[in-house]
Amino acid sequence: MWFDIAKQVAAAVLDLIKAAVTEGKTDAQALRDKPITVSVSFAGGDGEVVKVQREIYADLPDEPAGDAPTDPGSTPDPA
Amino acid sequence: MKQKTHGALLALLLVATGASACDCAGTPYKRIAVAHATINAVARFVETFDRAVAGWMRSKAAECKAKHGAKTPGYAECVKPALAFAETWTGEKRDGTKTGRGVLPTIQSTQRAARLALDAAFDYVKAHEQACGKKDPPDKACSEKLEAWRAVIKPGVCGLWVIVDRAVKLGAYKATADPTYQMLAGLAGGLCK
């Protein structure tokens, strides 16, 4: 009798633990199954800034390569 | 419609950033899903930011052209701040060289790496569900796996945070007009100390 109750309680606790661990598993599995892509993709393009940047470069007076403005506030490569 | 979309996005982002600041939010699988949502939200922010800065650059270039005329030293001087900013963002030089050191390529590479870290976390959790379900105390190895993506994405997010600040100061981006900015602020606040 007591053994049966204990078994039932143990089963309920195990179910609770299992639910607490596996909740959201389906969503996470779906994300895991998706191929890794670059999140910022600009729909396959390079983005807008780089396009405008190139347009502005085209309107600059001719000068030797390497004289483009440098940014004193550039952040160093963190990689 | 736009307002509604923004509202829903903001709600998701606040949940995502709130969860990202807390190591104890939800089941391990939920934490992985929220981390993916956070990475997606950063991506959407980056795209919005890029468009805003491009608009500012176009307007600056038009002003400079009207004032000095194209192909003149005055024009070059006038557009210098905009070009300098763009180089920091894209990492592309005038000769087309891609340095790979721009903030944007850094975000792209760290996002990819963060997704790989989340996939590794998923595989680990799936193989160790019982250990990963422990809460008091949580399983150390499992916690490390679940948190690894944050350290990986950190250089990208913190670089983004710095350049967004510069864009605001330049007038290239209006943070108050973009609800996704709050998300970035929350994420960067937790990562970039």
Interface residues (C-beta under 8 A of the other chain):
Chain A: I17 K18 A20 V21 T22 E23 G24 K25 D27 A28 Q29 L31 R32 I36 T37 V38 S39 V40 S41 F42 D46 G47 E48 V49 V50 K51 V52 Q53 E55 I56 Y57 D59 L60 P61 D62 A65 G66 D67 A68 P69 T70 D71 P72 G73 S74 T75 P76 D77 P78 A79
Chain B: G26 T27 P28 Y29 K30 I32 A33 H36 I39 N40 V42 A43 V46 E47 D50 R51 V53 A54 G55 M57 R58 A61 K65 A70 K71 T72 P73 Y75 A76 V79 K80 A82 L83 A84 F85 A86 E87 T88 W89 T90 E92 K93 R94 D95 G100 R101 V103 L104 T106 I107 Q108 S109 Q111 R112 R115 L116 L118 D119 F122 D123 V125 E129 Q130 C132 G133 P155 G156 C158 G159 V162 I163 R166
